[in-house]
Amino acid sequence: MSRLQEATPPGGDIRNFTATAGASCVRTVREDRRSASARADIPAAQHACQAAFLPDLTKVGEMRQTTRVFLRRCRVPKSVAGFAVLAVSELVTNAVVHGEGEVLLRITVALDLVRVSVADHNPAPAVLKEAGPDGESGRGIRLVHATSDAWESSGEETWCEFGYARAEA
């Protein structure tokens, strides 16, 4: 079972998205609840989706689906959303297989940036590896490196960012 958390800015509004792959997702809106962007499901100042769960490979698919639905609601371009979903898949898999303890996934959408962060309790940072042609692992961080605009691993947290130009309405 996933445990969801949210961070609400002062005066912020939270909406619950229960239609996302069996898990709830939260969206933080830093605009007045009467604003057009808050009503239209488009990015305001920042939206966030966060899930915490025990290591389990079945969660990888759930987190991909949750991410896909969340980014669609935030109207992130499909090309960027595809790369972010790939990053979620790779980073969550990495945390489940190599991490320690509870896994925390956080996706943040700002006006022109998607940030994916995955944390666990393993102090060893994720590293780029060269996987051989027959290797069964070692490609995840390389995919994140190749598709994201920036990434870093401090050990307990690995994050990546995807910038995009937001289409004007």
C-alpha positions, 0 to 999 in steps of 0.5 A, spaced: 500 500 500 502 506 498 502 512 503 501 519 500 503 526 503 503 533 501 506 539 502 501 545 502 504 552 501 500 558 506 493 559 503 494 553 498 489 549 495 490 541 495 486 537 490 485 529 491 486 525 484 483 518 486 483 516 479 490 514 478 492 507 478 489 505 485 493 511 489 491 518 490 495 524 488 495 531 490 496 537 487 499 543 490 496 550 487 500 556 489 494 561 486 488 563 489 482 557 488 478 562 484 484 563 479 483 560 472 489 555 472 486 552 478 480 551 475 482 548 468 487 543 471 493 547 468 500 548 471 500 554 476 506 556 480 507 548 482 503 542 482 506 536 486 505 528 486 508 524 492 507 517 494 511 513 499 511 505 499 515 499 501 520 496 496 516 492 491 517 491 484 509 491 482 509 499 485 514 500 479 508 500 474 503 503 479 508 509 479 509 509 472 501 510 471 500 515 476 505 519 473 502 519 466 495 521 469 498 526 473 502 529 468 496 529 463 492 533 468 498 538 469 498 538 461 505 537 460 507 536 453 507 528 451 514 528 449 516 531 456 511 526 460 514 520 456 521 521 458 519 523 465 515 516 466 521 513 463 525 516 469 520 514 474 520 507 472 528 507 472 529 511 478 523 507 482 526 500 480 533 502 482 530 504 489 526 498 490 532 493 487 538 497 490 535 501 496 534 500 503 527 501 506 521 506 504 521 509 497 519 516 496 517 518 489 515 526 488 514 529 481 513 536 481 511 540 475 512 548 475 511 552 469 516 550 465 520 544 469 518 537 471 522 534 476 522 527 478 525 525 485 526 518 488 529 517 495 530 511 499 535 510 505 541 507 502 547 512 502 550 510 496 549 514 490 546 512 484 552 512 478 553 511 471 555 504 469 556 501 462 552 495 461 555 489 457 550 487 451 548 481 455 547 485 461 541 484 465 542 491 469 546 497 469 542 501 464 537 505 468 541 511 470 544 511 463 537 512 460 536 518 465 542 521 464 541 521 456 533 523 456 533 529 462 536 536 462 540 535 469 540 529 474 544 528 480 544 523 486 546 524 493 545 517 495 539 517 499 536 521 493 536 521 486 533 526 482 532 529 474 529 535 471 526 536 464 525 543 462 520 545 456 517 551 453 509 551 455 504 553 450 500 559 451 493 558 452 
